[in-house]
């Protein structure tokens, strides 16, 4: 079973989203977003290929998956070639947010 890690860019994206929701005093949305991310990490540890493939490079894939109850999508990389396979959450985007081109 692959381990799940959080990239610095993902942590920054999450911090910005949580700050935005806190500024709006939307505590329910904060709880749902945090629960969605925890559920996603649990699922990807079991099903690392669950998301739609955006790009492939040397056996690693960049994938996108939508969170269950909040309007966010996560870009993650599945790295099966490591000694211990890993899923690395790279970016968190609101579904209406313009996203960069996958690399």
Buried (B, 14 or more C-beta within 10 A) or exposed (E): EBEBBBBEEBEEBBEEBBEEBEEEEEEEBBEBBEBBBEEBBEBBBEEBEBBEEBBEEEEBBBBBBBBEEBEBBBBBBBBBEEEEBBBBBBBBBBEEEEEEEEE
